[in-house]
Amino acid sequence: MARAVTNQRKLVVTVIAWSIGIAIFFPILWTFLTSFKTEAEAIASPPSFLFFEWTTENYTEVQSRSNYPLHFMNSVIISLGSTVLGLLIAIPAAWSMAFVPGKRTKDVLMWMLSTKMLPPVGVLIPIYLIFRDTGLLDTRTALVIVLTLINLPIIVWMLYTYFKEIPGEILEAARMDGATLWSEVIYVLTPMAVPGIASTLLLNVILAWNEAFWTLNLTAAKAAPLTAFIASYSSPEGLFYAKLSAASTMAIAPIVILGWFSQKQLVRGLTFGAVK
């Protein structure tokens, strides 16, 4: 028998949830506010929260100093390209693990996930040399390949979880009706797993968008995404917090907006199969 939830309990849970949410969002809000301060106000002690002289000169200087549209397009192409390529590889792989299970399926999944524990710096030199010798250094193609490989274990694991929640009898019925292997995957399995695939796509776009280690080490100017755009404002002369905050706000704004408008789909996908 379910216990009745009292109004007091609801209030406590709501207050705790809002407190955690505000604490998580506060650094983003502080960065946004700092981007409208002068450099003197940005480092003032004690800091001012809202009552300061607002200015847009930081955004003007960032726009004049950097090619923001180029960095933005690089981020879009790299994040979407690596995610789509990862899905093309992961959907058949997850299907085979979910519906043609073997004795070592769990071991393979754990091995794939364990590759995420490898420090990226451990393989930086060989990957750098491979891309240098093949002429792929400082190209979008190189970053698409690298980000696909590093995020592929997460994509496969998530899709495997979603596919396992789909009744196998539906696929058996499709086979009895004469569906081929690819027809089964494309026309039966994929439409039923759209919420899971959509949430996987959104999560991996965010991961690829925020990736900094590989983008900073494998690019120089041509293929540099927004993470390199932010890093360019850390100079030997020192940190200019107001301009750095403006650059950071311009870099994270697109992905924050995407996450805000797709949060319902993201939550739905992440809880896909949790309640039967």
Protein Blocks (a to p, Z undefined) as FASTA:
>chain_A
ZZdddfklmmmmmmmmmmmmmmmmmmmmmmmmmmmpcfklmmgccddfklccddfklmmm
mmmmpcfklmmmmmmmmmmmmmmmmmmmmmmmmmmmmmmccfklmmmmmmmmmmmmpcfk
lmmmmmmmmmmmnopgoifklmmmmmmmmmmmmmmmmmmmmmmmpcfklmmmmmmnopaf
klmmmmmmmmmmmmmmmmmmmmmmmmmmmpmklmmmmccklmocfklmmmmmpcfkbpcf
klmmmmmmmmmmmmmmmmmmmmmmmmmmmmgokaZZ
